């Protein structure tokens, strides 16, 4: 998972549980007084509202066949859920906030000369920048005649849309490789862009689907994306996908949205 993703997941869970806890707190003030008690006698269920009246705990019989009584029963059941659940949420939130405050990202490249020590002290899945930069990749040798567009960084790519993506990465100072070989379980693929994330020092991949209005093309790429998932490369985590049709081409805005979403800027 990685500490970065763990922190993000915890922060998201804090937001989720805080939202429900706030709702519970507001709702509790609107619910009837007392608590619900349900007894079963000879197969019959009897409901009571236990409530303090003039300092005395009293039991008020509730008839579930009457709409106004049924509403009270349902609200008291909701109240019981809140009373049991609210402390759990608050305890979870406090524990997660404490955990987030104490977690620190470990990566050798974050330390002076760290990226020069080689991969020995790198965690599984982390990238030694020095080794990644010097590693010779097997490039896609198919249809080299299609490499007719040149990016600002001097790379040759296959489409104008790929030029837009490559230039956006180049302008942002983000290192990447174009169509570097990747070995999946069932085949070899060549992702459009293999990117070294400038903050996490992990690899992410960017695929641009340039003919999304072609059903056969879409099916082929869906199969590839499924294989990516089996290899732990998933959309929203370490796989970026952009797409276009003839009527709706790729734009700078779409690219920038992805850069922001994946915290690349």
Phi, psi and omega in degrees: 000314183090143181299321181301312180292325178298316179298315179297318179296318178295319179297320178294319179294324175299316179297316182297311184288327177295321179297316179291321179297319177297319178297316179301315183298317179291319182292325182301323181291343184262353186270159183298157178287164176083193182222165182263136175233130181238124178242145174246124180232115180052044177083355179259140181257129180239132182249139180226146172257111178271120186214146178280126177232114181054041177080004180244131178284119182240155177247118180257122181290134180244128181261110184294348178280347179261130187302317182292326177287322179298321178298320178294318179301313182297320180291324177290327174295319177299319180297319180298319177300316181295316183298324179279324187275327185301312179298327178296314179298314182297321178293318178299314182300314180298317181294318181292320178298320178295318180297314180299320182293336183261340181291141177228142179280125176258126172199126182306326183293345178283349183253155182303128181067007184301323183285356180267354187275356183084188191270359186303323186256017179269143176285154178303130181096341177279158185247127171281111188301317181301313183289323179296319182295322186268351183291129177279122181263145169283116183272162175291114182266358182280138174053048177299337179295345179277353181276078189247354182251136184248132180273172179295334178275002177088007178275146175264129181231177191264344185213162178294327178294321177293330174298316180300315181293312181299318180293323178296319177294315181298314181296333181270000179073026182263124181282141180205163173238146183256126177051046174282143184294137173229130180261113174264180184298319188251353181192172175259133178234166180229085180305147182303313182222130169254118191246135172270110182296125186291344183254320183264346182060028174250164180269140169228160185236147183234120175248131174251123180262105189270353182225057186291348177270006176257109185303318181295318178298318180297314180300317179299318182284330175298318178299320180293319180295324176297318178293323174304313182301320179296334180269007179085012178256106189233150179297135181093343181249292181223023177226123176254137177230128168241161182207165178204162172235176178298324182278336183229085181286165178295141181236164176300323180299316179299318181295313181297326177299318179293319180300319179290316184299325182262015174056038181272345181260000000 
